[in-house]
């Protein structure tokens, strides 16, 4: 704990750390002036706008399972065009935009210096949003490079890579100039997320058209898991390791556990991607390494969850009224369920009934949305009132309704898709015709669409609450800030 005590004080001081603040130098605990509130707010507004759009496209896509003729036969409204927009939009539009915005808040707080070349981030915001808009248009027109979660046209991949390279340089230069040598764990994960993803996007540039045969499938398995495990996962850890202690005003439970989690993630996750291709022509030894690595991910998962729930010790009585903490802790519970799914479905015996079914889709929704998007929402709920001159949240009740609609929606969707996938998988193993298995699971798809609507309405209520919070701040105070 000693190596991160000052950083913990920095976090605690944001939310009324009181005695903690008195124990540490003023230069460490008074970093609010280093944050460009206008810049952070603009990134978060963009992220919230994309988060309203792309999950809603998912509802349209899910409706097509029961009604394939829904939206007619216009090419750009077909399933094959809309699904890549939904998937890539949630990853790069909703989650990543919010994450980048929150990084512009977290990094100055933890380093004690302003973001290096801060003005670059204003220009980058325009480039980032324009690139996402072009992605939507080109994917709708049928530009698709064939890799799941990597369908982005080449020009958009290059722009995304250049954008992340710029952010990598900005954050590394900021961290280099930090006031104290020890790095709080959020900065460890932030550095890893950006560096790993810069390399992964080079793989996306080269992979789809330049790697022949079965090796193309193997590399795709690695790429898609690098997006989830080496971008979204460490990015999510950046957020919860910072915002959970801040939200509940409690030091992180164990710095040592956080480092065990970091290095085990770095060691085991790069090998898990091939577990998508069991029973394929890929070498058995490579498949076995992927299976073993998938099971060993219990180490980073358990360490981070132990840390998060340990941090809550003595703070549970405040939990019902602490909206950011509710999102962060519920996301952690869903993370445990989703990661258990991901590990067991890597086993050959479990993959027989679950592969090519919605059991896999349950896992991806619980982890990407139910955990990491939910954590990003929790971080946004924490930061937003502080950007609005420490204004109180406009309506806890409306925000809490949003919380429950999102939580019940994603939880129910996860259960439905898992049950649906298992039913279809065992039907197919029993020799049922594929068409008959599809007819049997249609009721699940109905309910799945309604759970998606619940999540979209919940997000809308949260965005409305945040907008009203900003509008409630007097113009004079805003200009003074």
Long-range contacts (C-beta under 8 A, 24 or more apart in sequence): 1-251, 1-252, 1-254, 1-255, 3-182, 3-255, 4-182, 4-184, 4-185, 4-252, 4-255, 5-251, 6-180, 6-182, 7-110, 7-180, 7-182, 7-184, 8-184, 8-245, 8-251, 8-252, 10-109, 10-110, 10-112, 11-109, 11-242, 11-245, 11-246, 12-245, 12-246, 12-249, 12-250, 12-251, 14-109, 14-246, 14-386, 15-246, 15-247, 15-249, 16-249, 17-249, 27-112, 27-179, 28-112, 28-179, 28-180, 31-108, 31-109, 31-112, 32-386, 34-108, 34-109, 34-112, 34-113, 34-114, 35-104, 35-105, 35-108, 35-109, 36-104, 36-114, 36-115, 36-118, 37-387, 37-481, 39-104, 39-118, 39-121, 39-122, 39-125, 40-101, 40-102, 40-104, 40-105, 40-383, 40-387, 41-101, 41-384, 41-387, 41-470, 42-101, 42-122, 42-125, 43-97, 43-98, 43-100, 43-101, 43-104, 43-121, 43-125, 44-98, 44-101, 44-102, 44-380, 44-383, 44-384, 44-387, 46-97, 46-101, 46-125, 46-128, 46-129, 47-93, 47-94, 47-95, 47-96, 47-97, 47-98, 47-99, 47-100, 47-101, 47-376, 47-380, 48-98, 48-380, 48-463, 48-466, 50-89, 50-93, 50-94, 50-97, 50-132, 51-90, 51-93, 51-94, 51-98, 51-373, 51-377, 51-459, 51-463, 52-456, 52-459, 52-460, 52-463, 53-89, 53-93, 54-85, 54-86, 54-89, 54-90, 54-93, 54-94, 55-86, 55-90, 55-94, 55-369, 55-452, 55-455, 55-456, 55-459, 56-456, 57-82, 57-85, 57-86, 57-89, 58-86, 58-90, 58-452, 59-449, 59-452, 59-453, 59-456, 61-86, 62-445, 62-448, 62-449, 62-452, 63-449, 65-442, 65-445, 65-448, 66-442, 66-445, 66-446, 66-449, 75-142, 76-140, 76-141, 76-142, 80-144, 81-139, 81-140, 81-142, 82-140, 84-139, 84-144, 84-151, 85-135, 85-136, 85-139, 85-140, 87-148, 87-149, 87-151, 88-135, 88-139, 88-149, 88-151, 88-152, 89-132, 89-135, 89-136, 90-368, 90-369, 90-373, 91-149, 91-227, 91-232, 91-368, 92-132, 92-135, 92-152, 92-160, 93-132, 94-373, 94-376, 95-232, 95-235, 95-368, 95-372, 95-373, 95-376, 96-231, 96-235, 97-128, 97-129, 97-132, 98-376, 98-377, 98-379, 98-380, 99-235, 99-238, 99-239, 99-376, 100-128, 100-167, 101-380, 102-238, 102-239, 102-376, 102-379, 102-380, 102-383, 103-167, 103-171, 103-190, 103-238, 105-383, 106-186, 106-190, 106-238, 106-239, 106-242, 107-171, 107-174, 107-175, 107-187, 107-190, 108-174, 109-242, 110-178, 110-184, 110-186, 110-187, 110-242, 111-174, 111-175, 111-177, 111-178, 111-179, 111-187, 112-178, 112-179, 112-180, 113-174, 113-177, 113-178, 113-179, 114-174, 115-170, 115-171, 115-174, 116-169, 116-170, 116-171, 116-173, 116-174, 116-177, 117-170, 117-173, 118-170, 120-166, 120-170, 121-167, 121-170, 124-163, 124-166, 124-167, 127-159, 127-163, 128-163, 131-156, 131-159, 131-160, 131-163, 145-208, 145-209, 146-208, 147-204, 147-207, 147-208, 147-220, 147-223, 147-224, 148-220, 148-224, 149-223, 149-224, 149-227, 150-204, 150-207, 150-208, 150-220, 150-223, 150-224, 150-227, 152-204, 154-205, 157-201, 157-204, 157-205, 158-205, 160-201, 161-198, 161-201, 161-202, 161-205, 164-194, 164-197, 164-198, 164-201, 165-198, 167-194, 168-194, 168-195, 168-198, 184-241, 184-242, 185-237, 185-241, 185-252, 185-255, 185-258, 185-259, 185-262, 186-237, 186-238, 186-239, 186-241, 186-242, 187-238, 188-258, 188-259, 188-262, 189-234, 189-235, 189-237, 189-238, 189-241, 189-262, 190-234, 190-235, 190-238, 192-230, 192-234, 192-262, 192-266, 193-230, 193-231, 193-234, 193-235, 193-238, 196-226, 196-230, 196-231, 196-234, 197-226, 197-227, 197-230, 197-231, 200-226, 200-227, 200-230, 200-231, 214-280, 214-281, 214-282, 217-277, 217-280, 217-282, 218-273, 218-274, 218-277, 218-282, 218-286, 220-273, 221-273, 221-274, 221-275, 221-276, 221-277, 221-290, 222-270, 222-273, 222-274, 223-273, 224-273, 224-276, 225-269, 225-272, 225-273, 225-276, 226-269, 226-270, 226-273, 228-364, 228-367, 228-368, 229-265, 229-269, 229-270, 229-272, 230-269, 230-270, 232-368, 232-372, 233-265, 233-269, 233-372, 234-265, 235-372, 236-371, 236-372, 236-375, 236-376, 237-261, 237-262, 237-304, 239-375, 239-376, 239-378, 239-379, 240-304, 240-308, 240-328, 240-331, 240-332, 240-375, 240-378, 240-379, 241-307, 242-379, 243-324, 243-328, 243-375, 243-378, 243-379, 243-382, 244-308, 244-311, 244-312, 244-325, 244-328, 244-329, 245-311, 246-382, 247-322, 247-324, 247-325, 247-328, 247-378, 247-382, 248-311, 248-312, 248-315, 248-318, 248-322, 248-325, 249-315, 250-311, 250-312, 250-313, 250-314, 250-315, 251-311, 252-307, 252-311, 253-306, 253-307, 253-308, 253-309, 253-310, 253-311, 253-313, 254-306, 254-307, 254-310, 257-303, 257-304, 257-306, 257-307, 258-303, 258-304, 258-307, 260-299, 260-300, 260-303, 261-299, 261-300, 261-303, 261-304, 261-307, 262-300, 264-296, 264-297, 264-299, 264-300, 264-303, 265-297, 265-300, 268-293, 268-296, 268-297, 268-299, 268-300, 269-293, 269-297, 269-300, 272-297, 272-346, 275-345, 275-346, 275-351, 278-346, 278-348, 278-351, 278-355, 279-348, 279-351, 290-346, 291-346, 291-347, 291-348, 294-342, 294-343, 294-346, 295-343, 295-346, 295-347, 297-339, 297-342, 297-343, 298-339, 298-343, 301-335, 301-336, 301-339, 304-332, 305-332, 305-335, 305-336, 308-332, 321-396, 323-378, 323-381, 323-393, 323-396, 323-399, 323-400, 323-403, 324-378, 324-379, 324-381, 324-382, 325-378, 326-378, 326-403, 327-374, 327-375, 327-377, 327-378, 327-381, 327-403, 328-374, 328-375, 328-378, 328-379, 330-374, 330-403, 330-407, 331-370, 331-371, 331-372, 331-374, 331-375, 331-378, 332-371, 334-366, 334-367, 334-370, 334-371, 334-374, 334-410, 334-411, 334-414, 335-366, 335-367, 335-370, 335-371, 337-366, 337-414, 338-363, 338-366, 338-367, 338-370, 338-371, 338-414, 339-367, 341-366, 341-418, 342-367, 352-425, 352-429, 353-421, 353-422, 353-425, 353-426, 353-428, 353-429, 354-421, 354-422, 354-425, 355-425, 357-420, 357-421, 357-422, 357-424, 357-425, 358-417, 358-418, 358-420, 358-421, 358-424, 358-441, 358-444, 359-417, 359-418, 359-420, 359-421, 359-422, 359-425, 360-421, 361-417, 361-421, 362-413, 362-414, 362-415, 362-416, 362-417, 362-418, 362-421, 363-418, 365-410, 365-413, 365-414, 365-417, 366-410, 366-414, 369-410, 369-455, 370-410, 370-411, 370-414, 374-406, 374-410, 377-406, 377-459, 377-462, 380-466, 381-462, 381-466, 384-466, 384-469, 384-470, 385-469, 387-470, 388-469, 388-470, 388-472, 388-473, 388-478, 389-473, 389-477, 389-478, 389-481, 391-469, 391-470, 391-472, 391-473, 392-469, 393-465, 393-469, 394-465, 394-466, 394-468, 394-469, 394-472, 395-465, 395-468, 398-461, 398-464, 398-465, 399-461, 399-462, 399-465, 401-458, 401-461, 402-457, 402-458, 402-459, 402-460, 402-461, 402-462, 402-465, 403-458, 403-462, 404-458, 405-454, 405-455, 405-457, 405-458, 405-461, 406-454, 406-455, 406-458, 406-459, 406-462, 407-458, 408-451, 408-454, 409-451, 409-452, 409-453, 409-454, 409-455, 409-458, 410-451, 410-455, 412-447, 412-451, 412-454, 413-448, 413-451, 413-452, 413-455, 416-444, 416-447, 416-448, 416-451, 417-444, 417-448, 419-444, 420-444, 420-445, 420-448
